[in-house]
Amino acid sequence: MKPRILIILTIILLLQTTLSFSRTVVFPFKVNSSENRAHQWLGRGMSLYLSYGLRVNQIDTFSDNEGRGLLKGLNIKFPYNVSKASIIRAARLMRAERLVWGEITTIPGQEDEILSIRTFLIDLRNLNQKYLPVIKEKTTNLFSIKKKILKDLLIYLAGTDSTPEIPELKFDPRTYEIFIKGLLIDDYDKKIEFLEKVRTELSKDPEMLLFELARVYFLKNDYISAKRILDEIDPESHFRGEKLFLSGVIDYLSNDIDEALSNFSNVLDYGDCKHEALNNLALIYALSNDYTEAMDSIKRSVRLGMMAESFFNAVNISTLLKDREAAWNFLMEGLLQYPSDEDLIALFFNILEQSNHSKMIKPAFLKFLPEFSPVQETRKIYFKLINPFVFSELKYDMEFPNGNGESIFIKEREDESIDEIEKKLISNPFLPENHSKLASIFFKEGKLEQALIHGHAALYLLRNPANFLAILKILKKQGKRDKLKEMLIEALKYFPDNEKIRNFPLNN
């Protein structure tokens, strides 16, 4: 096994700045709780339309279900009366790079109430924001307000040279309001009853309504009804990607593997959910023992989406291919992105058990993972299906690996204290340079056992001459001559031409 963390870090930075899409999330607009409760639905109605409109215009955007699913998990509930700081934090948890959000207030008028809507476009990568022009119009002009905001957004996101496509929802204002209120119902049976009632009032079913109905039937495990409604969605509609993806999930869970393979493959022809579809294709290929195709698909999934589930599957597929180096590299890359993902951490400790210095290294990580208890048992290899349309299957970390999403190559201060370094290790215990720093500080303070623990941890994560030399110095200071000889032999095995290692003195 040859961990090459510096190469991995470089790859991650390149992926984040060149290969990955600038993914956008739209959250329900804030509607103050003091406002007329009849208007509370407007926050979700706005975000649903904007996220749909951005996707229609080929802007890589999280689905409305994904956004609401995260907010629900964070107990940010209707009517979304939250601070901008909380919304920014939620967007970072999704690893979005751009956030669209806003605030809605109502101004009483002589005849009709006036809506005042402020919209923000926040660049989470560069930590700046743009304010779109404030719109003040009558509540009865809701759809024209939505279209105006969408056009303004597309000017910033797609450029002025593009011709925006403004989708028609096939709702009138009254049925759209009823539809949105139906989305806010948590009870599946009541939600279905509500949405079916909306259908009876429309001459033509909007694809948005059909997909939501199919999704709820899916959540009730009524796959037959879900598939029946999905079949009603026009194959040329803007919901064709969602239709194919959810159909593929149903096919897979119904053990119709060939049809699932076909549906997930067809998703790749459209802009939405490509990395999720590639992950699921890799899963199907792996379970069919076609590991070469599985590896090709999972590599593409990781490159496009960098999701925790894809990294997990990539490690397992590499293991089945007996490519230990690839498995390790995928694991390290995944842990740098998702340092609190329990399944990736479990993989790490499972591999760590095979190390000759396992007992020495473990404390350096467990100290910063107080809630994690490694299980010593034979690991069963399995894979993770991704379904972005089901809240319960979404998993997010609580923070970015480095706390604020800035480049991991920011120059560190040389005089950092133990407390400062340990705070960074709490955020991500898998960055080797921080273990190296602790080993150096403990060595200078004469705390040699602690220095040795973190020295071994750094070497385990990044095998390089500097980390070998650090351990050699600690062992020499401890007077552990036999251990020193063993470590020197191991260091020379990997770096036989390194002069400092070759000339390292065994005697004082």
C-alpha positions as CSV (number, residue, x, y, z in Angstrom):
1,M,0.0,0.0,0.0
2,K,1.5,3.4,-1.0
3,P,-0.6,6.3,0.3
4,R,0.1,9.4,-1.7
5,I,-1.8,12.0,0.1
6,L,-0.1,15.0,-1.5
7,I,-1.1,13.8,-4.9
8,I,-4.7,13.2,-3.6
9,L,-4.9,16.7,-2.2
10,T,-3.8,18.1,-5.5
11,I,-6.4,16.0,-7.3
12,I,-9.1,17.2,-4.9
13,L,-8.1,20.8,-5.4
14,L,-8.2,20.4,-9.2
15,L,-11.5,18.7,-9.1
16,Q,-13.0,21.5,-7.0
17,T,-11.7,24.2,-9.2
18,T,-11.8,22.7,-12.7
19,L,-13.6,19.4,-13.2
20,S,-16.5,19.7,-10.8
21,F,-19.6,21.6,-11.6
22,S,-20.5,24.7,-9.7
23,R,-23.5,23.2,-8.1
24,T,-26.3,25.5,-6.9
25,V,-28.9,25.0,-4.2
26,V,-32.1,27.0,-3.8
27,F,-33.7,27.1,-0.3
28,P,-37.3,28.1,0.5
29,F,-37.5,31.9,0.9
30,K,-37.9,33.3,4.4
31,V,-41.5,34.4,5.2
32,N,-41.6,36.0,8.6
33,S,-43.9,34.3,11.1
34,S,-45.6,37.6,11.7
35,E,-46.8,37.7,8.2
36,N,-50.3,36.6,7.2
37,R,-50.3,32.8,7.5
38,A,-52.1,32.5,4.3
39,H,-48.9,33.6,2.6
40,Q,-46.5,31.2,4.3
41,W,-46.6,28.8,1.4
42,L,-44.9,31.4,-0.8
43,G,-41.4,30.6,0.5
44,R,-41.6,27.0,-0.8
45,G,-43.5,28.0,-3.9
46,M,-40.7,30.4,-4.8
47,S,-37.8,27.9,-4.3
48,L,-39.6,25.1,-6.1
49,Y,-40.1,27.2,-9.2
50,L,-36.5,28.7,-9.2
51,S,-34.8,25.3,-8.7
52,Y,-36.9,23.8,-11.5
53,G,-36.2,26.8,-13.8
54,L,-32.5,26.7,-13.2
55,R,-32.3,23.0,-14.0
56,V,-34.4,23.6,-17.2
57,N,-31.6,26.1,-18.2
58,Q,-28.9,23.5,-17.6
59,I,-27.6,25.1,-14.3
60,D,-26.4,22.2,-12.2
61,T,-28.9,22.5,-9.2
62,F,-29.9,20.3,-6.3
63,S,-33.4,19.1,-6.6
64,D,-36.0,20.8,-4.4
65,N,-36.5,17.5,-2.6
66,E,-32.8,17.4,-1.6
67,G,-32.9,20.9,-0.3
68,R,-36.0,20.5,1.7
69,G,-34.8,17.1,3.0
70,L,-31.7,18.7,4.5
71,L,-33.7,21.5,6.1
72,K,-36.0,19.0,7.6
73,G,-33.1,17.0,9.0
74,L,-31.8,20.2,10.6
75,N,-35.2,20.9,12.1
76,I,-35.5,24.1,10.0
77,K,-39.3,23.8,9.5
78,F,-42.1,25.7,7.8
79,P,-42.4,28.7,7.7
80,Y,-38.6,28.9,7.3
81,N,-38.1,31.9,9.6
82,V,-34.4,31.5,9.9
83,S,-31.2,33.6,9.7
84,K,-29.0,33.9,6.7
85,A,-26.1,32.4,8.6
86,S,-28.2,29.2,9.3
87,I,-29.1,29.0,5.6
88,I,-25.4,29.4,4.5
89,R,-24.4,26.7,6.9
90,A,-27.1,24.4,5.5
91,A,-25.8,25.0,2.0
92,R,-22.3,24.2,3.0
93,L,-23.5,20.9,4.5
94,M,-24.8,20.0,1.0
95,R,-21.4,21.1,-0.4
96,A,-23.1,23.5,-2.7
97,E,-21.0,26.2,-4.2
98,R,-23.8,28.7,-4.8
99,L,-26.8,29.5,-2.8
100,V,-30.0,31.2,-3.9
101,W,-32.2,32.4,-1.0
102,G,-34.5,35.4,-0.2
103,E,-37.0,37.1,2.0
104,I,-40.7,37.7,1.4
105,T,-42.7,40.4,3.1
106,T,-46.2,41.6,2.5
107,I,-47.1,45.3,2.2
108,P,-50.8,46.1,2.7
109,G,-52.4,47.9,-0.2
110,Q,-55.6,49.8,-0.8
111,E,-57.0,47.1,-3.1
112,D,-54.4,44.2,-3.4
113,E,-51.6,43.3,-1.1
114,I,-48.1,43.9,-2.4
115,L,-45.3,41.3,-2.2
116,S,-41.8,42.6,-1.6
117,I,-39.2,40.0,-2.5
118,R,-35.4,40.3,-1.9
119,T,-33.3,37.6,-3.5
120,F,-29.6,36.8,-2.7
121,L,-27.1,34.9,-4.8
122,I,-24.3,33.8,-2.5
123,D,-21.0,32.5,-3.8
124,L,-19.9,30.0,-1.1
125,R,-16.5,29.4,-2.6
126,N,-15.4,33.0,-2.8
127,L,-17.6,34.1,0.2
128,N,-19.4,37.0,-1.6
129,Q,-23.0,37.7,-2.5
130,K,-25.1,39.6,-5.0
131,Y,-28.4,41.2,-4.3
132,L,-30.9,40.9,-7.1
133,P,-33.2,43.8,-7.7
134,V,-36.0,44.0,-5.1
135,I,-39.4,43.2,-6.7
136,K,-42.6,44.8,-5.5
137,E,-45.7,43.6,-7.2
138,K,-49.3,42.6,-6.4
139,T,-49.7,39.1,-4.9
140,T,-52.0,38.3,-7.9
141,N,-48.9,38.7,-10.2
142,L,-47.0,35.9,-8.5
143,F,-46.1,34.0,-11.6
144,S,-44.7,37.1,-13.4
145,I,-42.6,37.8,-10.2
146,K,-41.1,34.3,-10.3
147,K,-40.2,34.6,-14.0
148,K,-38.6,38.0,-13.4
149,I,-36.4,36.6,-10.6
150,L,-35.5,33.6,-12.7
151,K,-34.4,35.8,-15.5
152,D,-32.3,37.9,-13.2
153,L,-30.7,34.8,-11.7
154,L,-29.8,33.4,-15.1
155,I,-28.1,36.6,-16.1
156,Y,-25.6,36.0,-13.2
157,L,-25.4,32.3,-13.5
158,A,-25.5,31.6,-17.3
159,G,-24.4,34.9,-18.7
160,T,-26.1,37.6,-20.7
161,D,-25.4,36.0,-24.0
162,S,-27.7,33.0,-23.2
163,T,-31.3,32.9,-24.1
164,P,-33.2,31.8,-20.9
165,E,-36.0,29.3,-21.1
166,I,-38.8,30.3,-18.8
167,P,-40.8,27.2,-17.9
168,E,-44.6,27.2,-17.7
169,L,-45.8,25.1,-14.8
170,K,-49.3,24.3,-16.2
171,F,-50.8,25.5,-12.9
172,D,-53.0,28.6,-12.4
173,P,-52.1,30.6,-9.3
174,R,-54.8,29.0,-7.1
175,T,-54.0,25.3,-7.9
176,Y,-50.3,26.1,-7.6
177,E,-50.9,27.3,-4.1
178,I,-52.9,24.2,-3.3
179,F,-50.1,22.0,-4.8
180,I,-47.4,23.7,-2.7
181,K,-49.5,23.3,0.5
182,G,-49.8,19.7,-0.4
183,L,-46.0,19.3,-0.5
184,L,-45.8,20.7,3.0
185,I,-47.9,17.8,4.4
186,D,-45.8,15.1,6.1
187,D,-48.4,12.3,6.3
188,Y,-48.1,10.3,3.1
189,D,-51.8,9.2,2.9
190,K,-53.0,12.8,3.4
191,K,-50.4,14.1,0.9
192,I,-51.6,11.7,-1.7
193,E,-55.3,12.6,-1.1
194,F,-54.4,16.3,-1.3
195,L,-52.4,15.9,-4.5
196,E,-54.9,13.7,-6.2
197,K,-57.5,16.3,-5.5
198,V,-55.4,18.9,-7.3
199,R,-55.3,16.6,-10.3
200,T,-59.0,16.6,-10.6
201,E,-59.1,20.3,-10.9
202,L,-56.6,20.5,-13.8
203,S,-57.3,19.8,-17.4
204,K,-53.7,18.6,-17.9
205,D,-51.4,17.2,-15.2
206,P,-48.2,19.1,-14.7
207,E,-45.1,16.9,-14.7
208,M,-44.1,18.4,-11.4
209,L,-47.3,17.2,-9.8
210,L,-47.0,13.7,-11.4
211,F,-43.4,13.2,-10.2
212,E,-44.3,14.3,-6.6
213,L,-47.2,11.9,-6.6
214,A,-45.0,9.1,-7.9
215,R,-42.3,9.9,-5.3
216,V,-44.9,9.7,-2.4
217,Y,-46.2,6.4,-3.7
218,F,-42.6,5.2,-3.8
219,L,-42.1,6.2,-0.2
220,K,-45.2,4.1,0.7
221,N,-43.5,1.2,-1.0
222,D,-46.4,1.1,-3.6
223,Y,-44.1,0.6,-6.5
224,I,-46.9,-0.3,-8.9
225,S,-48.7,3.0,-8.4
226,A,-45.4,4.9,-8.5
227,K,-44.4,3.3,-11.8
228,R,-47.9,3.8,-13.3
229,I,-47.7,7.6,-12.6
230,L,-44.1,7.8,-13.8
231,D,-45.3,6.3,-17.1
232,E,-47.7,9.3,-17.5
233,I,-44.8,11.8,-17.5
234,D,-44.0,12.8,-21.1
235,P,-40.7,11.3,-22.2
236,E,-39.7,14.7,-23.6
237,S,-40.6,16.7,-20.5
238,H,-38.0,18.4,-18.3
239,F,-38.8,15.8,-15.7
240,R,-37.6,12.9,-17.9
241,G,-34.3,12.6,-15.9
242,E,-36.2,12.3,-12.6
243,K,-38.6,9.9,-14.2
244,L,-35.8,7.6,-15.5
245,F,-33.9,7.8,-12.2
246,L,-36.8,6.9,-9.9
247,S,-37.9,4.2,-12.4
248,G,-34.4,2.8,-12.2
249,V,-34.5,2.7,-8.4
250,I,-37.9,1.0,-8.4
251,D,-36.6,-1.6,-11.0
252,Y,-33.6,-2.3,-8.9
253,L,-35.6,-2.8,-5.7
254,S,-38.0,-5.0,-7.7
255,N,-35.0,-7.1,-8.8
256,D,-35.5,-6.1,-12.5
257,I,-31.8,-5.5,-12.9
258,D,-31.7,-5.2,-16.7
259,E,-34.4,-2.5,-16.7
260,A,-32.7,-0.7,-13.9
261,L,-29.4,-0.8,-15.9
262,S,-31.2,0.6,-18.9
263,N,-32.9,3.5,-17.0
264,F,-29.8,4.6,-15.1
265,S,-27.8,4.5,-18.4
266,N,-30.4,6.7,-20.0
267,V,-30.2,9.2,-17.2
268,L,-26.7,10.0,-18.5
269,D,-28.1,11.6,-21.6
270,Y,-29.6,14.4,-19.5
271,G,-28.1,17.0,-17.2
272,D,-29.6,15.9,-13.8
273,C,-28.4,13.3,-11.4
274,K,-25.5,12.0,-13.6
275,H,-23.1,11.2,-10.7
276,E,-25.8,9.5,-8.7
277,A,-26.8,7.4,-11.8
278,L,-23.1,6.5,-12.4
279,N,-22.8,5.4,-8.8
280,N,-25.9,3.1,-9.2
281,L,-24.6,1.7,-12.4
282,A,-21.3,0.9,-10.7
283,L,-23.3,-0.9,-8.0
284,I,-25.1,-3.0,-10.6
285,Y,-21.9,-3.9,-12.5
286,A,-20.2,-4.8,-9.2
287,L,-23.0,-7.1,-8.1
288,S,-22.8,-8.7,-11.6
289,N,-19.1,-9.3,-11.0
290,D,-18.2,-6.9,-13.8
291,Y,-15.6,-5.1,-11.8
292,T,-13.9,-3.4,-14.7
293,E,-17.1,-1.6,-15.8
294,A,-17.9,-1.0,-12.1
295,M,-14.6,0.8,-11.6
296,D,-15.0,2.9,-14.8
297,S,-18.5,4.1,-13.6
298,I,-17.5,4.8,-10.0
299,K,-14.5,6.8,-11.1
300,R,-16.7,9.0,-13.2
301,S,-19.2,9.3,-10.4
302,V,-16.5,10.4,-8.0
303,R,-15.1,12.9,-10.5
304,L,-18.5,14.5,-11.1
305,G,-20.1,14.4,-7.7
306,M,-17.6,13.5,-5.0
307,M,-20.3,12.0,-2.8
308,A,-19.6,10.0,0.3
309,E,-21.5,7.0,-1.0
310,S,-19.5,7.0,-4.2
311,F,-16.2,7.0,-2.3
312,F,-17.4,4.2,-0.2
313,N,-18.4,2.1,-3.2
314,A,-15.1,3.0,-4.9
315,V,-13.1,1.6,-2.0
316,N,-15.1,-1.7,-2.1
317,I,-14.8,-2.1,-5.8
318,S,-11.1,-1.5,-5.6
319,T,-10.9,-4.1,-2.9
320,L,-12.6,-6.7,-5.1
321,L,-10.2,-5.8,-7.9
322,K,-7.4,-6.5,-5.3
323,D,-6.1,-3.0,-6.0
324,R,-5.1,-2.0,-2.4
325,E,-3.4,1.3,-3.5
326,A,-6.6,2.5,-5.3
327,A,-8.7,1.5,-2.4
328,W,-6.5,3.5,0.0
329,N,-6.4,6.5,-2.3
330,F,-10.2,6.6,-2.7
331,L,-10.6,6.2,1.1
332,M,-8.2,9.0,1.9
333,E,-9.8,11.3,-0.7
334,G,-13.3,10.5,0.7
335,L,-12.2,11.1,4.3
336,L,-10.7,14.5,3.4
337,Q,-14.1,15.4,1.9
338,Y,-16.3,13.6,4.5
339,P,-14.3,13.3,7.7
340,S,-17.3,12.4,9.8
341,D,-18.9,9.8,7.6
342,E,-19.2,6.8,9.8
343,D,-19.0,4.2,7.0
344,L,-15.8,5.7,5.6
345,I,-14.3,5.9,9.1
346,A,-15.2,2.2,9.6
347,L,-13.4,1.3,6.4
348,F,-10.3,3.2,7.7
349,F,-10.2,1.4,11.0
350,N,-10.8,-1.9,9.2
351,I,-7.7,-1.3,7.1
352,L,-5.8,0.1,10.1
353,E,-6.3,-3.2,11.9
354,Q,-4.0,-4.8,9.3
355,S,-1.1,-2.4,10.1
356,N,1.9,-3.6,12.2
357,H,1.6,-0.5,14.3
358,S,-2.2,-0.6,14.7
359,K,-2.2,-0.5,18.5
360,M,0.2,2.5,18.5
361,I,-1.7,4.4,15.8
362,K,-5.3,4.0,16.9
363,P,-5.2,6.4,19.9
364,A,-4.1,9.3,17.6
365,F,-7.5,9.0,15.8
366,L,-9.9,7.7,18.4
367,K,-9.0,10.8,20.6
368,F,-10.7,13.0,18.0
369,L,-13.5,10.6,17.2
370,P,-15.2,10.3,20.6
371,E,-18.5,9.0,19.3
372,F,-16.9,6.2,17.1
373,S,-16.3,2.7,18.4
374,P,-14.4,0.5,15.9
375,V,-15.9,-3.0,15.6
376,Q,-13.4,-5.8,15.3
377,E,-15.1,-8.2,13.0
378,T,-14.7,-9.5,9.4
379,R,-16.0,-6.8,7.2
380,K,-18.7,-7.7,4.6
381,I,-18.4,-5.9,1.4
382,Y,-21.5,-4.1,0.3
383,F,-22.5,-1.2,-1.9
384,K,-24.7,1.9,-1.5
385,L,-27.6,2.8,-3.8
386,I,-28.2,6.6,-4.1
387,N,-31.7,8.0,-4.4
388,P,-31.7,11.8,-4.2
389,F,-35.5,11.9,-4.0
390,V,-35.8,10.2,-0.6
391,F,-34.9,12.3,2.5
392,S,-33.9,9.5,4.8
393,E,-31.2,8.3,2.4
394,L,-29.4,11.6,2.4
395,K,-26.3,11.9,4.6
396,Y,-24.4,15.0,5.2
397,D,-21.4,16.0,7.4
398,M,-21.7,18.7,10.0
399,E,-18.8,20.8,8.6
400,F,-16.3,21.1,5.8
401,P,-13.1,19.2,6.4
402,N,-11.3,22.5,7.0
403,G,-14.2,24.3,8.7
404,N,-14.9,27.0,6.1
405,G,-14.5,25.6,2.6
406,E,-11.3,27.4,1.9
407,S,-8.3,25.8,0.1
408,I,-6.6,23.1,2.1
409,F,-3.3,24.5,0.9
410,I,-3.5,27.6,3.0
411,K,-0.1,28.3,4.6
412,E,-0.2,27.3,8.3
413,R,1.4,29.2,11.1
414,E,4.6,27.6,12.4
415,D,3.9,28.6,16.1
416,E,0.5,26.9,16.5
417,S,-0.2,25.6,19.9
418,I,-1.3,22.0,20.8
419,D,-4.8,23.2,21.4
420,E,-5.0,24.9,18.0
421,I,-3.8,21.9,16.2
422,E,-6.1,19.5,18.1
423,K,-9.1,21.7,17.2
424,K,-8.1,21.1,13.5
425,L,-7.8,17.3,14.2
426,I,-11.3,17.3,15.7
427,S,-12.6,18.8,12.4
428,N,-10.6,16.2,10.4
429,P,-8.3,13.7,12.1
430,F,-7.1,12.4,8.7
431,L,-4.8,15.3,7.7
432,P,-1.2,14.0,8.2
433,E,0.5,17.4,8.6
434,N,-1.4,18.1,11.8
435,H,-0.2,14.8,13.3
436,S,3.3,15.6,12.2
437,K,3.1,19.0,14.0
438,L,1.9,17.4,17.2
439,A,4.7,14.8,17.1
440,S,7.2,17.6,16.7
441,I,5.8,19.7,19.6
442,F,5.5,16.7,21.9
443,F,9.1,15.7,21.0
444,K,10.4,19.2,22.0
445,E,8.5,19.0,25.3
446,G,9.9,15.6,26.1
447,K,6.5,13.8,25.8
448,L,8.0,11.0,23.7
449,E,5.2,8.5,23.9
450,Q,2.6,11.0,22.7
451,A,5.1,12.1,20.0
452,L,5.5,8.5,18.8
453,I,1.7,8.0,18.6
454,H,1.2,11.0,16.4
455,G,4.4,10.3,14.5
456,H,3.1,6.8,13.5
457,A,-0.3,8.3,12.6
458,A,1.4,10.8,10.3
459,L,3.5,8.1,8.7
460,Y,0.4,5.8,8.3
461,L,-1.4,8.6,6.4
462,L,1.6,9.8,4.4
463,R,4.6,7.6,3.9
464,N,7.5,10.0,3.2
465,P,11.1,10.4,4.4
466,A,10.3,13.3,6.8
467,N,7.7,11.2,8.7
468,F,10.1,8.2,8.9
469,L,12.9,10.5,10.2
470,A,10.6,12.0,12.8
471,I,9.9,8.5,14.2
472,L,13.6,7.5,14.0
473,K,14.5,10.6,16.1
474,I,11.8,9.8,18.7
475,L,12.9,6.1,19.0
476,K,16.6,7.1,19.3
477,K,15.7,9.6,22.1
478,Q,13.8,6.8,23.9
479,G,16.8,4.5,23.6
480,K,14.7,1.8,22.0
481,R,17.5,0.4,19.9
482,D,15.7,-2.7,18.6
483,K,12.7,-0.7,17.5
484,L,15.0,1.9,16.0
485,K,16.7,-0.8,13.9
486,E,13.4,-2.2,12.7
487,M,12.1,1.2,11.7
488,L,15.3,2.1,9.9
489,I,15.2,-1.1,7.9
490,E,11.6,-0.3,6.9
491,A,12.5,3.3,6.0
492,L,15.4,2.1,3.8
493,K,13.0,-0.4,2.1
494,Y,10.9,2.5,0.8
495,F,13.6,5.2,0.4
496,P,16.9,3.5,-0.1
497,D,18.5,6.6,-1.8
498,N,17.5,9.1,0.8
499,E,20.8,10.4,2.3
500,K,19.4,11.4,5.7
501,I,17.8,7.9,6.2
502,R,20.9,6.1,4.9
503,N,23.2,8.1,7.2
504,F,20.9,8.1,10.3
505,P,23.1,7.3,13.3
506,L,22.1,4.4,15.5
507,N,24.4,5.5,18.2
508,N,24.4,8.7,20.2
